[in-house]
Amino acid sequence: MAIIKRLEGKRVLILLASEFDDSEFRDVAGALLLEGAEITVASIVKDVLKGLHGDEAVIPDELVRDVNAQSFTGLYIPGGKAPSKIRDDPDVKKVVNEAYKRGLQIGAVCHGPQVLISAGIVKNKTMTSHPSVGRELLEAGANYSGGSVERDGNITTATDPHTLAEFNTVFIRELACCELFGP
């Protein structure tokens, strides 16, 4: 029996810094890999990045400044304390803006939308996040729902690790570009 891997040939960039939420990285990256995606982890430093809870450690594949967004299908930003560490970096904002303008599927969970706020791409988008980021989203012009998962255009957001199964379903479907299953 052949198993269809919906994301074969797709490349996903994950923006990371130390104190990322372990499960928000592991559970999403794992689901993407199982579906056949190729993952590239990029950070603003080339050091070992440690998860907030100490369960995961990752060495980035690339520095964000060296990333070419046009070679990816999607972009993912897990939460934890990592987004606050990279959100104001000019290279991070440049990559996120380029990804958005090129129509890449963008996913962000928990505090991940902070990076999208700093990149200036949330205005008039219906989004969700950890409740503590909700006010920031509203102030940046987003329509904050507080729901578990939201998709608006090419951006999919989720509230926390408890919503990862639903987030993965939506994000993977969008990354697959409806080629196999229709809209």
N, C-alpha and C positions, 0 to 999 in steps of 0.2 A: 504494500500500500504506500503510495507516495503522499507525503505531507506537503501541503501548499504553504510556503513561507511567504506571507504577503509582503514582507519588506525586503526581499532579496533584491540586491542592487541599490538599495536606498542607504544613504549615509546620514547619520544624525550626530550633530555636534552637541556636546554637553558642556556647559559652562560651570566651573566648579572652583571652590576655594575651601580652605580648611574650615571645619565646623559645619559642613554640609549635613543635612539630615541623612543618616545612614540608610534608612529604609527607602526614602524618597529617591536616593541614587540607585541603590541595589535593585529594588523591585521594578523600577521603570527600565533601567539599563538591561536587566535580566529579561524582561518581557520583550524589549526591542531586539535583543540578541536571539531569543527563541524564534522570533518571527523572521529572522534572517538579515536584520539591519547590521550595517557596519557602524561602530561607534568610535568617535574621536572625543577624548576629553581634553579641554583646553582650560588654562588658568592664566593668571597674570604672573605667576611664579612657577618655576620648574622643580619645586620641592615636593616631598611626600605630603599629600593632603589627607588630613585625618578627619573622620566623621565625628560629629557632635557627641555621639554616644560611645565612641571607641570601637564600634563593630567593624568599620571599614577603613581602609587606607588606599589611596589611589595616587599613582604617579601620572601626571598629565602627559598626553602624547605631544601636545604643542603648546606654545605660548599664544595667548589670544592675539597678540600683535601680528603673528605670522599666519593667522587663519584667513582663508579666502572663503567667504560665506557662499559664493556661487557654486562651490563644489559639494554642497550639502543639500539634502532634501528637507531636513528638519533641524530644529534647535530646541534643546530642553534645558531648563533651569530648575534644579531641585531647591528646596528650602533649607531651613535651619538658619544658622547665623551667617552662612557663606554669602548670600545675596548682598547683605549690607557691606561686605568687604570688597565686593567687585562692582557694585552698582554705579559708582562715580568714576570708574576708570574710563578714560577716553577711548581706548581700544575696544573695551567691552561694549560701550554705547555704539561705536561705529559698526561692530559686527552685528549687534542686535538690529540696528537700523537697516543695514544692508539686507539682512535676512528677511526683515519685514517687507521692505520695498520689493524684494525679489519674489515674495509670496511663499517663502518657506513656511512649513507648518511649525508653529512655535508653541511649546508647552511650558507651563510654569506652575509649580505646586507650592502651597503654603506661603513662605516669604519670597519665593521666586519672582512674583510679580513686581517686587521692588525694583528689579533690574529693568523691567519693561517700563515702569514709571520713569526712571532716570533716563531711559532712552527716548522718552516722549512719544510712545506709540499706543497709549491706552485711551486717549480721548474718544468719547462716544462709543466705547466698546463695553459690552456687558461682560463682566468678569467677576471672579471670586478669588478668595485668598484666605489665609489665616485671618481671623477676625481683627487682630491687631494691625493688619495692613489695610483693612477696609477703608478707614478714614483717609489714608494716603491715596488710595485709588479714587475715592470721591473727589478729593481736592485736586487730583490730576485730570479730572473730567471724565472718568470712567463711570459706568453704571454698575455699582457694586451690588451684587445680588445676595451674597452670603450663602448661596446654594452650594451643594457638594462639588459639582463640576459644571463649568460653563464653556461653551464654544461660541466664538463670535468671529466670523471670517476665518483667518488663518491662525487665530490664537485660541488655545485651550488652556483653561486654568482649573485648579482644584484647591480645596481647603487644607488638607492635611493627610498624613499617612493612611488614615482610615478610608480615604476615598480613592486610593491608588488603583484598585481593581477597575472601578468605573472610569477613572482617568485614562488608564491604559487602553481600555476598550475604545474610547472616543479618539484618543491621540493616535493610536495605531491605525484605526480606520481612516483617519484624515491623512496620515503619512502614506498609506497605501493608495491614496488619490482615487479611491473608488474604482480603480481599474478592474478589480475582480468582482466586486459586489454591487456596483452602482451607487448612486448618491444616498 
